[in-house]
Amino acid sequence: MAVQLGSGGGDDLSENADINITPFIDVILVLLIIFMVAAPLSTVSVPVELPTSNARVQPRPSKPIFVSVKPDLSLALGEEPVARPALGAALNAASNGAKDERIFLRADKGVPYGELMQVMNLLRAAGYLKIGLVGLEDTGSGPAP
């Protein structure tokens, strides 16, 4: 609470009910500077390798549909090779047109992430939105090589 001194005619001090916002502005500016410095540091540009998973194993369907991306970037539906433009038609034949069927996507460890995303986009364009990524189970026997 502030007190006003000066050009009054008497000895009585009147209270000033105005809020002093200068400390509030100082705090806001300090927070702004902190966030401006911290925001660029929060983006991580670290190369990531995701070969194994320690997630709980989900039960497999009776007849799973696997799409595999081989090291040479060719595709296979089950054990049969399939061309990228024909992937949607081959999936429709394998799933009997059931678009809610889960598709299991496998890829070699050396396949670039962008190629994997292109295959996922092909699956999405064909109408298959339930995609499961397949990896090796981490048994906890030590770090992956």
C-alpha positions as MATLAB code, in Angstrom:
seq = 'MAVQLGSGGGDDLSENADINITPFIDVILVLLIIFMVAAPLSTVSVPVELPTSNARVQPRPSKPIFVSVKPDLSLALGEEPVARPALGAALNAASNGAKDERIFLRADKGVPYGELMQVMNLLRAAGYLKIGLVGLEDTGSGPAP';
ca = [
       0.000    0.000    0.000;
       1.437    3.370   -0.970;
       1.279    6.625    0.893;
       0.997    9.955   -0.886;
       3.185   12.728    0.465;
       3.350   16.262   -0.677;
       0.965   19.038   -1.628;
      -1.714   18.388    0.893;
      -2.746   21.051    3.276;
      -2.425   19.123    6.506;
      -0.601   16.519    8.482;
      -2.973   13.649    7.766;
      -1.569   11.059    5.406;
      -4.064    9.607    2.963;
      -3.741    6.063    1.641;
      -3.354    5.452   -2.065;
      -5.218    2.323   -3.236;
      -3.493    2.043   -6.642;
      -1.645   -1.205   -7.345;
       2.066   -0.926   -8.031;
       2.538   -3.096  -11.126;
       6.256   -2.477  -11.634;
       7.341   -5.631   -9.741;
       4.732   -7.625  -11.663;
       6.130   -6.404  -15.009;
       9.658   -7.262  -13.840;
       8.621  -10.829  -13.029;
       6.835  -11.226  -16.372;
       9.893   -9.985  -18.279;
      12.174  -12.389  -16.401;
       9.812  -15.295  -17.207;
       9.728  -14.218  -20.859;
      13.520  -14.250  -21.046;
      13.660  -17.680  -19.365;
      11.188  -19.150  -21.857;
      12.949  -17.522  -24.806;
      16.226  -19.140  -23.736;
      14.702  -22.515  -22.781;
      12.525  -23.029  -25.891;
      15.382  -23.646  -28.364;
      17.045  -25.980  -25.859;
      13.933  -28.177  -25.597;
      14.245  -29.422  -29.181;
      16.392  -32.516  -29.310;
      18.402  -33.392  -32.372;
      19.842  -36.688  -31.200;
      19.981  -39.667  -33.572;
      17.689  -42.437  -32.326;
      17.852  -46.175  -32.979;
      14.716  -48.131  -32.021;
      15.457  -51.822  -32.554;
      13.844  -53.359  -29.440;
      10.897  -52.787  -27.161;
      10.128  -53.794  -23.594;
       6.378  -53.301  -23.976;
       4.030  -56.044  -22.903;
       3.420  -58.503  -25.717;
      -0.065  -58.206  -27.208;
      -1.929  -61.347  -28.267;
      -1.757  -61.946  -31.995;
      -4.830  -62.390  -34.122;
      -5.449  -65.845  -35.596;
      -4.242  -64.757  -39.053;
      -2.066  -61.613  -38.788;
      -1.280  -59.504  -41.832;
       2.391  -58.514  -42.013;
       3.817  -55.844  -44.292;
       7.606  -55.975  -44.351;
      10.106  -53.384  -45.563;
      13.246  -55.209  -46.637;
      16.777  -53.749  -46.473;
      16.623  -52.974  -50.213;
      13.397  -50.950  -49.489;
      11.147  -53.414  -51.341;
       7.853  -54.433  -49.747;
       6.418  -57.836  -48.938;
       2.897  -58.741  -47.844;
       3.344  -61.848  -45.754;
       5.970  -63.787  -47.719;
       4.981  -62.469  -51.158;
       6.731  -59.434  -52.688;
       4.399  -56.595  -53.618;
       4.960  -53.338  -55.495;
       4.208  -50.082  -53.668;
       1.385  -49.020  -56.042;
      -0.288  -52.430  -55.652;
      -0.075  -52.488  -51.835;
      -3.632  -51.230  -51.259;
      -5.202  -53.815  -53.578;
      -3.099  -56.621  -52.086;
      -4.154  -55.588  -48.549;
      -7.809  -55.535  -49.596;
      -7.449  -59.077  -50.919;
      -5.609  -60.300  -47.793;
      -8.077  -58.717  -45.338;
     -11.215  -59.393  -47.417;
     -11.856  -55.642  -47.512;
     -11.933  -55.242  -43.700;
     -10.344  -51.808  -43.229;
     -10.440  -52.137  -39.421;
      -8.023  -55.076  -39.547;
      -4.736  -54.428  -37.741;
      -1.735  -54.374  -40.080;
       1.623  -55.330  -38.571;
       4.479  -53.340  -40.084;
       7.984  -54.801  -39.902;
      11.121  -53.086  -41.129;
      14.768  -53.937  -41.205;
      16.900  -52.088  -38.658;
      18.801  -50.303  -41.432;
      15.703  -48.917  -43.198;
      15.627  -45.105  -43.045;
      12.827  -43.620  -40.954;
      11.526  -41.630  -43.931;
      10.989  -44.816  -45.938;
       9.052  -46.348  -43.058;
       6.856  -43.247  -42.919;
       6.194  -43.506  -46.669;
       4.956  -47.080  -46.192;
       2.759  -45.937  -43.303;
       1.345  -43.213  -45.572;
       0.587  -45.868  -48.211;
      -1.270  -47.901  -45.582;
      -3.193  -44.837  -44.435;
      -4.068  -43.899  -48.032;
      -5.397  -47.437  -48.555;
      -7.705  -46.919  -45.555;
      -5.870  -49.035  -42.981;
      -5.491  -46.902  -39.873;
      -4.721  -49.618  -37.314;
      -0.998  -50.155  -37.765;
       1.162  -52.050  -35.316;
       4.942  -51.735  -35.436;
       6.782  -55.006  -34.873;
      10.107  -55.119  -33.055;
      12.244  -57.564  -31.167;
      11.324  -58.176  -27.558;
      13.865  -56.862  -25.074;
      14.606  -59.747  -22.726;
      16.744  -57.599  -20.427;
      19.863  -59.697  -21.018;
      21.969  -56.641  -21.651;
      22.253  -53.606  -23.900;
      21.476  -54.014  -27.557;
      24.598  -53.993  -29.778;
];
